């Protein structure tokens, strides 16, 4: 059974940091590209960061460049998102996504709230 389980969300003050993790099981993790998406209330889900199966490069949406870092550990079947200098506009539910060709799997999401 495929599972993507996110953790690490919570409430943080502006300027603070959080580290999200996604634990994968039930599929060949090291053959899938991994991404983090987020969805804020009333907005469409957007791609935040992506990393290919071999971790050779990374891509970010412009609003998080220089603040967020995506990484993966293929030995542990995990992907992480280090989020620094958080802003109120980063508040959203963050989702882990695995993709290979036409196949995609979503996690259940973890809430990130940035507020003083």
Buried (B, 14 or more C-beta within 10 A) or exposed (E): EEEBBBEBBEEBEEEBEBBBBBBBEEBEBBEBBBBBBBBBEEEEBEEBBBBBBEBEEBEBBEEBEEBBBBBBEBEEBBBBBBBBEBBEEBBBBBBBBBBEEEEEBBBEBBEBBBEE
